[in-house]
Amino acid sequence: MDINKLTLEQKIGQMFLVAVPGTELSAESKAHLLQHNLGNYIFFTQNLTGYNNIRSFSDSLQQTAQEICGIPAFISVDQEGGMVARAYSGATIFPTNMAITASGMKPSVKKMGAMVAAELKSLGMNINHAPVVDVNNNPSNPIIGIRSYSDSSAVVTEMALEYIAGLQGGGVMANVKHFPGHGDTNMDSHLALPSIDHDMNRLNKIELAPFKAAIAGGVDSVMTAHIIFKAIDSERPATLSPNVLTDLLRKQLGFEGLVITDCMTMKAIDDHYGMAQGCVMAINAGADILCLCAKLPDQSNCYNTVLAAVKSGEISMQKIDAAVERILKYKAKYALDKNDKDMQPQPEYPAHEALADEISRKSLTLVKNDGNLLPLTSKNVFAISPSSARTSIADNFYVKREGFCQKAAEILGCGFAEITVNPKAEEIAGVVAQVQTAEIVLLATYNAITNPGQVELFNTLKAAGKKVIVVSLRVPYDILKMPNADAYIAAYEYTGRSVNNVIKAILGEIPFEGKLPVTL
């Protein structure tokens, strides 16, 4: 991997991490990658349809990268766990970070990281955009929430260091995100440009602490946040700010690894700066790799704009060469060996599934149980839950969740109703009419703190004299809007595994062992 053998065009291609459409490498996509020398790739759920298909896709991308310039590719994925996990075939969906903390299973986090690494390498991937080390101290945060380990920077740090050690020790690069911290926002940077007003004393104490520890602990890549931190740069988001990426991250914190941007198609960048010009600004700010989950024509435009900026002197060759040297260094470290590349039968991971289930079971947290309604003994029950919903662009869209109310009805033999994630008055009235004879309502919520229709349904049920057991299937903060719930369970995710375990716990078949990872 000799930088001196690369043309300018090949160097620039090494600085892009692009999405490729479809479930296999089409002739059109391959021609596009070759034309623009694009040497790194990111997978999403819609790309990943079966173990053999995934391996074939990964292998064809690696072959294309070799044809471009003889240098292996980074192939990456967001495999955080819970609702943000792209690979389902040949992979274990571990619980969310917040569930992991609630389970009290910190000693198993390093092992879990190694398990994730083994699975991703088997699928031909060598970067995981994880862990999230944002400190979720804003209950109304629409994008982080249960993706964070805790609202305590010390807890986030402890858990993240274990996971990073396991993942990187297993041969997959960790990519901690979202620097300098996305935990205290009430906007989603996929949709808008958030800003944070905290001074440097606060940032150093809370937001930056896990990143500092991860850097000291040897993490090899950091993902940037599309957020303005006014104390550092009042005009530009972190991704585009030399104050953040060069002065703070490189010089003050001493980070020598790869700086990877969050996706440059997000509205925080595209709406305010333009995707292509944003790429130029990010490189000048200090980014090494530009994540570009864009359509092929937009990828072409971004590549050509960066190339023109280098030729005109807007981006210096020193910037390009420094970035590419780092990229080649870490490609040498994380290149898949021959055994990783050879097609193998789909592996089975019973130990991985067992650990995921143990974490899920031990995470279930009984926050409140007035009147000792739990374990449930009454047969006069009605179950209500939201339908599968994608609450943010970060969530998986293509995987339908097992409905809580349907599963509860199957096991308990009770009536049920599925609602939309933010029901209106007419829908609420229709549901309440169905529960007239029920003594107890099992109400599953899903980010009710930001979906007032769920809160209105709860209030209407209480006004009708019903005892309501609330099961929060995402953020545990829903109780802040439902303080008079008769019982409250925090489950931290809406997956088939969590649904089954919650119902077992409601019936007393397994104990509630979880501890809240956040302050309510």
N, C-alpha and C positions, 0 to 999 in steps of 0.2 A: 504494500500500500504506500507507494511513493508519490507524494504530492507533485513532485517535479515532472512526473509523467502525465499529469492531467492538463487538459486544455482549460481555458477560462470557462468555456461552456460546461465542461464536465465538473469543474469545481462548484459552479453555481448549482448544478443539478444535485450535488451532494448536500446542499443546504435546504432542500425541500423534502417534506414528508407529506405525501399526497394520498388522497382517497382514490380508489380505483373502482369504477362501477361494476355491478354484476357479481356473480358467484364463480366466475372463472375469468381468466385473462383473455379478452377478445382481441382479434386482430387489430381493431381500431385503437383500443387502449394501449396495446403493446407498441404500435407505431407512434402513438402520442408520447409514451415514456421514452422511447428511443430518440425521437426528434428533439426532446427537451432535456435529455440526459437525466431524467428524474430518478434518483437512486434510492429513495426510501418511501415506505408505504404504511398506511394506517387502515386497519380493518374495522368495520362496523357490523352490527348484527345482520344487516341485509346481505353482507358478503359471505356469511358463514352458515352453511346449510347442511353440513354433515362432515364427519371426521375425514373421510377420504377426499371429499371435495376441497376441504380447507387445506389439507396437506398438498394437494395438487396445485391449488391456487398459490400457496406460499412458494412452492418449488418453482412454479413458472415465473413468479416475480423475482426470485433469486437468480434464475437463469437470465432474465432480462437485465438485471443489474450487472451481471457479469458481462453481458454483451455491450452494455453502455461503456464501461471502462475497466472491467476486471476487478471491481471492488464489490464485496458482498453488501447486501441491503440491510438496513434496519427495517424490520416489519413489526409494527406496534399495534396495541389494542388498549382500550379502556376496560380493564378487568378488575374493577374495584370490589365488586360483590353486590349482593342485593339487586336493586333495580338498575344499577350501572355495571353490567357485565355483558360483554358482547358475545363471547364464545359460550355456547351451550353444548354443542356436540363435542365429546372428548374432553370436557372440562366440568369442574365442580363449581356450582354457584354458592360460594361461601356467603354467610350473612354480612350485613352492612357493618361498617366500622363502629357505629354507635351500639349495635347489638353485640359486637365482639367485646367492647368495653363493659357493657352491662353484664355480660356473662361471667366476668371475673377471671377469664381464661388467658390472661397475659402470658403465662409460661408457654402457651401453645401457639402464640402469634408467629414466632420465628419459624416453627414447624409448618404453619399454614403458608407462610411466604414461600418456603421451599417447595411445598406442594403445588402452589400456583405456578412457580417457575418450571417445574417438571412438566406440567400440563401444557403450558404455553410453548415450551421448547418442542414438545412432541407435535404441536400444531404448526411449527415453523416460525414462531414469533420470538423476538428477543428484546423488546421493550414493553413494559407495562406502565401505562400512565397512571401510576398509583405509587404510594398511598396519598390520599388527600390528607394534608397536614394543616388545613385551615381549622382555626379554633371557632366553633360555632357558638358565638355568644349573642347572637341576635335571633330570638325565637321566630321572627317573621322572615328570616332568610329564605328566599324562594328556590334556591339552587343548591345549597350545601346541605344543611339539616343533618339527616342520618348518615350522610357521606363522611361526616366528621366523627372523630373518636369521642369528642367531649367538648364542653365549654371551658375546660381547664387546659391551659397551655402545657402544664406539667404532665397531665395524663396523655394528651395528644403526643407529646414528645416521647414518652415511655413506649407507647404502643407502636408508633411509627418506626422507632429505631429497631424494634424487634422484627417488624415486617420487612424493612429494608434489608436487614442482615440475612433473613431467610431468602428473600427474592434474589438479591444479587449474589449471595452465596450459591444459589442454584443456577446461576448463569443467565439471568434475565435482568436487564437494567431497570432500576426503579426510577421513576420520574415524579418527584414530589411536587405537589401543586396546592394552591395557585399563588405563586410568589408575587408580592409580599404577604398575601393573606386575603381570602374571600369570605371570611367567617362573619364579619360584622357589616353586611350589606343588606338592604331591603330591595335590591334590584338584581335581576339576572343579566349578566354581561352578554349572554346570547342575544338578548333583546334590547338592551340599553347600555349606557355608559355610566356605571356607578362611580361614586367618589366617596372617600373616607376622610374624615376631618381630624382624626386623632393626631396628637403631637408625637414626637419621636420617643419620648419617655414611655408612653403607652404602647406604641408600636414595638419597641424593643422588649417590653415586658410580656406582651401577649402575642401579637401576630407574628413577630419575627422569631420568637424563641424556638419553635419547633424547626424552622428552617435552619437556624444557626446550629442546632444540635444535629440535624441531619447532615449538614455540611461537615461538621467536626467528626461525625460518625462514618463518613466516606460515601455518602450518596453520590451517584455519578451523573445525575441530570436533574434539572429544575425546570418546571413549567411556569411560564409567566402568566400574570393575571391582567385582563383588560379592564383595569380599575385605576382611577386617579387617586393617588395618595397625596393629599395637599401638602403635607409636611415635607415631602420629598420632591415633588414636582407638581405644581398647581395647574399645569396646562396639559400634560400628556399622560395617558395611561401607562402603567408600568411596562407593558410590552414595547412601547415606543419611546421609552424614556432612558437616555444615557445616565441620568441621575440615579435611576433605580438599578438598571442592569449592569452598568459599568462602575459607577462610583460606589453604590451600596453593595451590590452582589459580588462583583469581582474584587474591588479594592478593599472595602471595609470588612466584608465577611470572608474574603480570601477564597471564594469558590473557583475551582479550576476545571470543573466538569462542563457538561453540555448544557447550554441554555436553549430550551425548546419552547416556542410560543404556544399558547392556546390557539385554537383554530382562528385563522385570519379572516374567515368568512363571517364571524360573529358580528352582530350589529354594532357592538361597542366599537369595533374597528371600521367595518365597511360603511356604516351610515355616516361616520364622522370624518374619516380620512380617505376612504376608498381602499379596497382590498389590495390593489397593486402598489399604490403609494405607501400603504401601511407596511408592506413587505420591505420596501426600501428603508423606511424609518426604523423598523425593527432591527434590521442588520446594523444600521448606524448606531442604534442604541446599545447593541452588544449581543443580539440573538445569534445563535449558531444555526439552528434549524427552524424553518418556518413550517408550521403545521397548516395544511391547506386542504380542507374537506370540501373542495369546490368542484363544480363541473369542469370538464376538460377545457372548454374555451377560456374559462376564468384562470385555470392553471397556466395555460399558454400565455395569457396576458400578464400574469404576475411574473412568470419566468422572464419573459421578454423585457418587462419593465425593469427588473433587477439587472439583467444583462446590460441594458442601455445605460442604467445608472452607473455601473462599473466603468463602462467605456467612456462615459462623459466625465468621470471623476467625482460624481456625487457620492459614490461609495468607493473607498480606497481599496486597492489590492491588498494592503496590509490587513484590513478587516476580513476580506475574503480568505486570505491564506491562513490567518490565525484561527478562523472558524473551521476551515477544512482540516487543518492539522489536528484540531481536537476531535473532529468527527472520525478521522482515520484512526486515531489512537483508541477510541472506544469501540470502533468497529473491530479492531484487532482483538480487543478484550472479549467482546460478546458475539463474535462470529460463530455461527453454528458449526459444530464439527461434523465429520462425515456421518457418524451414526445418527446425529440429529436430522440430517438431510435425507437419509435413506427412508423410503416408505416402509412403515411398520403396520402390523394389524392394530386396530383401534384398541388402546389400552383400557383397562378397567381400574377404577380407583376406589375400592371399597373402604380403605382406611381414610381417604379424603372425604368421602360422603359421611362416614361415621363422625369425623371431627366436625364437619359442617352441621350435622344434626345435633351434636352435643352442644355446640355453641348456641344454636337456635334455642334449644330447650332451656339451657341455663340463663339465657338472656331475658326470658319473659319476666316482666317486672309487675308485681301487684302494688300499685301506687296507693290504692284506696279500696276498702271493702266494708263500707258502712252497713250495719245490719247483718253482716256475715252472709251475704248472698252467695259467696263463693266458698267452697265448691258448690256448683249448681245442683240443686236437688229438685226444684220445681219442674214440672212437665209443661206448665202453662207458659210457654215461651214463644217469642217471635223474633226472628233474626233479620237484620237489615244491614246492607253494606253497599258501598259504591261499586260500580262496575270498574273493570280495568281502565286505568287512566294514565296518561303520560303527563305528569305535572310539570315537567321541564324538558327542554331539548336534550339534556344529558341522559334522560331515562331511555331505556330500550322501548321502542315502539312496536316491534314486530313479534314480541312474545306475550301471549295472553296469560294473565294470572288466573289462578284458580279462585273462583268467587267465594268469599267468606260465608255469605248468607246461604249459598247453595250447599256448601260443605256442612255447615251447621245444621241445616234442614235434613240433610241425608243422615247425619249421625244422631241428631236429637229427635228426629221425627216431628219437627215443628214447622210452622208456616214461615215464609220468608218473602222479602221484597228486595230487589236490586234497584238502587237509585243512581242518578247521575252524580258526578263528583261535586256539583254545586247546585242542588235542586232549587227550583222556584216554588212559589206558593202553591200552585195547582198540584204539582207533584207531591209536595209535602202533605197536602190535605188528603190526597189519594192514598198515600202510604199510611197515615195515621188512622184513616178509616178502616184499614185492614187489621189493626191491632187492638180493636175495641175490647175483645174478650181476653187478651193476653195479660198476664200478671207482670211478667218481666220481659223487657226488650233487650236483646243483644244488639247493640248498635256499634258496628265497626266504622271508624272514621279514617279519613285519609287526607292529612293536612287540613283539618277543619279550621285551624288557626288562620288560614288564608282562603278558606272557602265558606263564606258566611251562611250559605244554604244548609250546610250540615249542622251548623250551630242552631239555626232556626228550627230545623227538624227536631233536634234534641230538646230545645226549649218547649216546643209544641207537645212532645211526648210527656215531658215533665208536667206541663200544665194540665194534661189529660189524666194525671194521677198515676202514671206508669213508673215502675222502678226500672232504671236504665243502667245496664252494665255497658260501659264504653270500652271498646278495644281499639286503641290507636294503632293503625297498621303502617304508619310512617313516623312522623316526628312525634315525640312524646309531649310536645307543648300543647296539644289539643285541650288538655284539662284546664288550661288557663282560660278557655272560653266556655268550659263546662264544669265549673267548680262544684256544682251540686249533683254531679253524677253519683249514683249510689255505689258503684264500684268502677274502678278504672285500671285497665291493663295496658302497659306499653309493650308493643311487640316489635317496633323498629323497622318492619318491612312487610310488604304484601307479596309473599311468595307462597307456593304450594306448601313448602316445608313449614313456614311460620304459621300458616292457617291451620294445618294439621296439629301442630304442637300447641297452639293457643287453645284449640277446642279440647285437647287432652287435659290441659291445665285447668280449664274452666270446669271440667268434670271431675277434677281431683285425681286424675290418673298419673299425672306428674306434678311435682311441686313448682311453685313460683320461687325461683332462686335469684333472679336478676336484681341488680342495684342500679338506680338511676345514674346515668353518666353525665347528666346535666342538672342544673338547679331549676326547680319549678317554683 
